[in-house]
Amino acid sequence: MDTIQPGQMLGPYRIINQVGRGGMATVYKAYQPSVDRYVAIKVLPSQLAESREFATRFQQEARIIAKLEHPHILPVFDYGESDGVAYFVMRYMDAGTLKEKMIEGRPLPLQEIDRLFTQLANALSYAHSKGIVHRDLKPANVLIDSHGNVFLTDFGIAKLLESASPRLTQTDAIMGTPAYISPEQAQGQTVDQRSDIYSLGIILYEMVTGSVPFTAETPLAVLFKHISDPLPPPSLVKPDIRPSIEQVLLKALAKDPRDRFATAAEFVAAWERALQTAGHVTESETIPPPRPQAGAPTPSKPLTMTKTATKSGLPTVWIVGCAVAACALFGLGGVALMASSLRGSSTPTSPPPTQTAQVIAPTNTDLPLPTATAVVINTGETLLADDFSNDGNWGTLTDTDSSVEYESGTLNMQLFRENFVVWSTPNDEDYRNVHLEVTVTTNDTDPTTAYGFICAQQTKSWSFYYLAATPAGEYAIIRATDGEDDVFLTGDGKWADSDQIAYKAASYRVSADCGNGRLTLYVDGKQIASVTDNTYGTGRVGLFAWSGDEAPSADVNFDDFVLTALE
């Protein structure tokens, strides 16, 4: 393959520099002056242009590939031939690859695997519906942008090379990526979409266990293992893998294509069922995500809040949104920080700290401390019930970072940035020894989104409890104290996991006991955690939502809120 020099024109594109090279193509960054943008140009081996058969087939395949339009397929803008060089023009992305994300021997967190695998499989399913088989599916062909979204590349290139030059396919395509090739492709047989299913299964196997199933000293030896060696059971590599997940991998990686999933959609459906059976992401199944270091600076905009007033002039409802690492949760003129241990981030680069996050001391504000309010005396009756059919009881707010609004008989909380929290209260009353319940609809939000209750919020200091859960099965019960470190009362100083929380369910019935010296969290009627703590006995209650560390948005609805007295 001849080297193209920086500054050289390739058709209407000016080459900037080479950004990658593989066995089948070389990739360049180039500039397209007609629309003032950078593009990526994938140049195929120059000797292929000498073949008339290849020139004809290139035009046919390129037209098909350029018509692929899917949010997780890297778009092809153009294609052409110039001075004996055939090339594709694609969107330029300053992104990493799935290959770079996966570290040998280190599985990815299950919720991250779910996101990456689902996006990749959906892209593959779309391509298959158009009659296109990838033939060279591997982590190096999966780009990942700064938001963690995948873009599948290099559709049809292996087929082009195969049709033009069997010698190139055998030495470059197959020998270049033997770890992910299907047995039938390794034997030179005709392949269909089930060959891609096998390759996708190898990628999933690697994400789950931390390694590919077949390795050897030479590429040829790896090919023979795909063809004839039994698949090493995932549980042999990762003993704590859930049987339901292992079963999915075993089917995807069957030697005989007839024994695999017939389609990528069927593969995804089986994966989702396996996650529901697994129920959660256990600590032993993942490397815990990194927690923020104490006192780490996080820029944030000025806090925004709204309030309504009672006839006495005292505010009844407060709502606040803020960046977590510098998060001021307002009570009546008060500030308190939520613990900054985050849920669901990317593969960690270092072990997580075991200490709790440092609470930043509140700064002076112009808000006066509230006067004392009456404590509701609990007698076992329902203290407050709200189906959110009538507006006005809870605080509402919409700005560039978050939104809390009444929506179709529910209270909807949305967040539009990473690691952001918003919460609202129904009134200015203090409660003692209470049970709280609410239905949370997840709206297919990111599984790292946390939601739950605040209780015993103090009126003359900035202290409270909060009890939280996530669709990924994580939970925490935390005590915040004015001017001190937040204290995780569960999970040994970090978020914990429970197999009692259904993974990514459409809705949950969340409840909590807050009083009599005990804090208990329930999800769907099952006790998740219970701890004793007598620090606070009386205070306000509220609901909150909190976006994950790498989740640019979150969206949950609350309905059928009930507050009753504990006997």
N, C-alpha and C positions, 0 to 999 in steps of 0.2 A: 504494500500500500504506500503510494507516494506521499511524502510529507507536504502539507500545504502550509505556506509561510504566512505569518501575521502581516496584515495589510493587503494581502492578495484578494482579488475579487473572485467570488464563486457565483456566477450569475449576477443578480442584483445585490448580493450580500458581501460585505467586507469582513474578512476574517480578522478577529481580534487576537485570539490565542487558543491553543488546544487545551481542553478541560478534561478529557478522558480518552482512554483507548482500550479496546478489548479485542477478542479474537475475530470478531465479525465486523467491526466498524470503529471509526475514530470520531470523537465528538469535539466540535469547535464552538466557541462563543463567537458570534458575528453580529454585525450592525446592519439593520435594514433602514436605509435613509428615507425611503418613501413614506414610512409611517413613524420614523424616529423611535425605534425600539431595538432592544437586543433580542436575538434569537439563538437557539441552539441548532447547530447543523450536524447531522449524523451522516458521515461520508462512508460509503461502502467501498470494498476493495476495488481498486481501479482496474484490475485485470478483467473484471466482470463485464465492463463496458464493451469489450471486444466481442462478446457473444450476442448475436442478434436475438437469440432466444431469450436471453436475460433482458435485453432492452424492451422487448415486447411484454414480458412477464412483469417487469418492474413497473411499467405504466399501468398495467391492470391492477396489480396488488396495491400500488401507491394510491390509486383512486379509492379503493375500498378502505384502506387504512385511514385516509384523510377524512372519510365520512364518519368515523367514530366520534360520537359526541357524548361523553359521560363525565360527570364531575370528578371521577377518580381515574381517568385515562388522560395522559398528557397529550394535549391536542397537537395534531400535525397541521401546520399552516400551509405548507407548500411542499413540492417535490420537483426534482428536475435533474438534468444532466448537463454538465459543462466541461468542455475539454476532456472528454472521456471519463468524467467522474459523476457517479450517480449519488444523489443525496436527498435526505429528508430535512425539512425545516420545521422545528418544533418550538413550543414556548420555552423561553429560557427561565430556569428557576435556580436561584442560588440556594440550593437545598442539599440535604444529606440523603443517604439511602438507608433502606432497611438493613442492608448488610453492615453499615457503620453502626447502626443502633444496637445490633445483636452482638453481645460479647460472649466469647466461647465459655461454656460452663455456667452461664448466668441466665436463667429464664427471665422473661419479661413479666411484669405484673399482669395478672389475668384480665383486669379491666382494660389494660392497654392492648393486650393481645386481641380481645374482643373487638375493639375499635378498628385496629389495623386489619385484622383478618376479615371482618365484615366488609369494610370498604374495598379491600382487594378482591374478595370473592364476588361482590356485586359488580365490580368493573369487569371481571372475567365472565360473569354470567351474561352481561350485556354484549360483550364481544362475541361470545358463543352464539347468541341469538342472531347475530349478523353473519354467522357462518365462518367466523375467524377463529382459528386455534393459534395460541401464542407460540408454543413449541420451545420457548426458552425462558420459562418462568423461573426466576431466582431473585433473591433479595437485592442484588445489585441492579436489577431492572425495576425496582420499586423506589421511587423518590418520596421523600417525606418533607413537607414544608414546615415552616416555623410554628404552625398551629397543630402539628401532629397528623395532618391529613396525608393520605397516600395518593400517588399518581403512578399508574402502571405505564411502562414505556416498552418500546421495541417490538410492537406487534408485527408479525409477518416477516421480520428480517430473516429468521432462521429458514422459513419456507422459501424465501427468495434465493438464498444461498444454496439451499438444497436443490432447487430446480435448476440452478445455473451451473453448479459445480459440486458434484458429490464429494470430490476430494476436499474442498473447503469445509463442507459440512462435517465430514468425519474428523478432520484434524483440528478445525477451529471451533465449530459449534458444539459438537459432542465432547470433544476432549477438553474444551475450555470450561465447561460447567457440568462435570459428571455428577456432582453431589445431588442435583435436583432432577435428573433425567428419569423418565419412566422406563420400565423394562422393555416395553415394545419399541420405544424410540431408540434405546441403546442397541437393539437388535436390527435396526434399520427397517422396521415394519411400518406399515401405514398407520398413522395416528389420527385420533379424533379428540374431542374435548375431554375425554376421560384421561388422556395423557396429561393435560393441564391440571386435572383434578389431582393426579398423583403428585405432580410438582408442587401444587399448592399444599398438599398434605405434608410434604417434606418441610416446607417453610413453616407450617403450623407446628409440626413436630419440633423443629428447632426453637421456635419461640417458647413453646411450653417446657421443653426439657433443657434447653441451653446448648444443644448439639445436634448435628445431623445424624441420621441413623447409620450411614455407611461411610467409613473412612478407610483409606489404604495408602500405601507408599506411592502408588502410581495411579493416574487417572483410569487406565484400563482395568486395573484391579477393582476400582470402585464400580465401574460399569458392570463387571461380572457379579459383584455383590448385589446390585439392583436386580439383576436377572435371576440369580440362583440362590442367594443366601436368605434365610428367614429374617424377617424384620425384627430387630431387637425390641422387645416390648417397651413402650415408654416407661412403664413402672419399674423396669430394670435400671433405667437411667435415673428416674425420679420416683423413688418409692412412695411418696405421698401424693402422687397424682390421683385424682378422682377416677373411679372405674368408668363412669359415664363419658368422661373426656377421653380416656384411653380407648374406649370402644369406637369413638368417632375416628380417631387416628388410625386404628387398625383397619377399618373399612376403607378409608381414603387411600391407604397404602397397600391395598391388596395387589398381588402380582398380576392377577388376571383382571383386565379392565372390566369384565362383566360383573365382578364382585365389588367394584367400587361404587361410589355415588354416581348416578347417571348424569347429574347436572350440578353446577356450582350452587344453584338455588337449593337443591336438595342437601348439599353439603352444609350450607349455612343454617338451614332449618334444623338439621341434626345437631349442629354445634350449639344453637340456642337452646334446644331441649336439654342438651348435656349440661349447660350452665344452670338451667333451672333445677336440674337434678342435683348438681353439685351444691347449689344453694348460695355459695359465697366464695370469696377469695380468702383463704386462710393464710396466716402469717407464714406457715411452713411452705406454702405454695408459691410465694412471691418473695422478692427482695423488697422490703418495705421502702416506700418512697422517702426521699430526703425531707427532713423537717427544716424549717428556716432557723438560722442561727439567731440567738438572742440578740435583740436590739438591731437587727438588720434594717437599714434604711429603706423605706418604700415611699416613693412620692405619692401624694394623694391630693385630690382637690379639696377645697373647703367642704366641710360636712353640710349636708342639706337636711332640713327637718321641717315638718309641718305639725301643727297642733290645733286642737279645738279647745274651747273653753267652756267650763260649767257656768251656771248662773252665779256661782260664788267668785268666778274669775280665775279659779285654779284650772290649769290645763288637764284635760282628761285623756288625751291620746297623743302619743309621740311616735314618730317613725324616723328611722335613720338609715342611711346607707354609707358605707365607708370601706376603704381598703383595709384588709385585715391586719397587716403588719403594723399599721398606724391607726388602728380602728378605735374610734371613740363611740361607744354605745351610750346614747343619751337616755337617762331617766329624766326626771324633772330637774334639769340643770346639772345633772351628774354625768360623769364620764367614766367608762370602764372598758378595758380591753378584752377581747375574746382571745383565747389561746391560739397561737399561730401555728399549731401543728396541722399541716395540710394533708388533704386526702388526694390519692390517685395522681401522682406525677409520673414523669418518664423514668426510665431506668436510672437508678442512682449512680453517681460517680464515687460516692463514699458512704460508709455506714451511717445510718441516722443517729443523731445525738439522742441520748436517753433522757436528758433533762427537759423540763417543760420550757415553753417559750417565755422570754422575759416580758413582763408587762411594763409598758412605758407609763411613767407617772403622768397623771392628767395635768394638762396645762390650765392656767387660769382662764376663765371664761367670764363673759358679762352676765351669764345667767345666774340668778340668785338660787340658792338652795331652797327647796320647797319646804313649806311648813308641814307639820305632821298631819297625816290623814287618818281617818278612822279605820281600825282593823275590823274586817268582816269576821264575826263570830260564827264559827262553823258548827252547824247543828245536824249535819248529815244530809241536808237537802241539796238540790241543784242550786248553785250560786249564780251561774251564768250559762245560758245556752244560746248559740248564735249559728243559724244556717246561712248567714251572709246574704239573705234575700233582701234585707233593708240596708241601704248605704248609711254611713255616718258613725257607726260605733267604733270602727278601727281607723287608725291613721292611714292616709293614702299619700302617695308621692310619685311623680314621674320626672326624671331628669335624664341626662346623658348616660348615667351609670346604672340606674336601676329604676324599677317601676313597681309600685304596690297599688293595685286598683281593684275595685269590685268588678267581677266579670261573671256574668251569667249565673248569679247566685253563689259565687265563690269569692274568696279573696286570692287574687293572683299576685305572685311575687316573681319578678324577672330581674336578672342581673346581666349587664352587658359588658362585663370585663372580668378578667381572671381574679381569683382570690378576693372576692368582694362579698360583703355581708349586708343584709338589710333586715330590719325587724319592726314590728308594730305591736302596740298594746291596745286593749279594748277600753280601758278606763284608768282612773287614778287611785283605785282602791287597793289596799294591802290585804293579802289573804294569808291565812295560816292553815297548815295541814290540809292540802288540797290534792285532788286527783284531776288531771287534765286529759282530754281526748280530742283528736282531730283526725279527719281523713285527708291524706296527702295524695294528690294526683301528680304523677311525675312528668307527664307530657313528653315522654321519651327524652328527658333531660340527660345531660352527662351524668354517668353513674357516680362521679365524685361529688355531686351536689349534696350538701348536707342540709337538713331541715329539722325542726324540732321546737322545743319550748325553752323559754326563759322563765324562771320562777324565783321567788324570794328576792327580787331586786330591791335593794335598800334605798330608802328615800333620802337619807342624810349622809350616805357615802355611796361609793360607786362599786358595789359588790352584789353578786348574784350567783345563782347556779344556772347552767344550761345543759340540756340533755338533747343529744343529736344522733341521727342515723343517716345513712346514705343508701342509694339503690345498689351500691357495690357490696353491701353487707357490713360496712364499718359503723362503729358507734363510739360515743364518748359521753361520760358524765364529768363535768368540769366545774370547779369552784373558782370564780374570779373574785379577787379581793383588792380593794383600793390600794394602789401603791406597792403591791406585792406580785410575785410570780403567780401565774395561773397554775392551779393544781389539778392534774388529771386524777380523779378518784377511781378511774378504771384504766386498764390497759398498761400499767407500769410506765406511765409517763408518755403514752402516745395513743393514737387511735387504735382500737382493737377491732377484731372481726368476729362475726357470729354466723353460724350456719342456720340460725333460726330466722334470719332475714332473707326472704326470697330475692334472688338476684334479678335486678332490673324489672321488677313487677310494675304493672301499670298504675297501681295505687297501693297505699298502705293505710291501715288504721293504727296510728301512733298514740300512745298514752303514757302517762307518767304519774307517779306519786311523789309529792314534794311536801314532806312534813313528818312530824313525830320522830325527827332525827334520822329519817331514812329517805333516800332518793332511789327510785326504781324506774327503769325504762322498759316499756313493752312495745312490741310491734306485732300487729295482727293477733293480739291476744296472748302472745308468748312473751314470757319474761326474758329480756335480753341481759340485763345487769341490774344489780341492786347493791347499794353501798350505804354505810352509815356516816352521817356527818351532822354535827349539831351547831355549825358555825352560824347559820341564819335560820330563823324560825318564821319570820313574817316578811312579806314583800309583794311587789307587783308581779304580774304574769304577762307573757307575750308569746308571739310566734316569730320565727326567723327562717331565712333561707341564706345559703352561703355557697358561692361558686368555688369550684376546685382550683388548685394551683395552676393547672394548665388548661382549664376550661374557659373559653372566652365568653360563655353565656350560661345561664341557668334559667329554668322555668318550672315553677311548681304552683299548684292551686291547693288552697286549704278550704275545707268544708266541714259542716256539722261539728263545730267546736262546742265542747261541753266542759264545764268546770263544776266539780262537785266537792263536797266536804268529805274528808276522810273520817271514818268513824273512830 
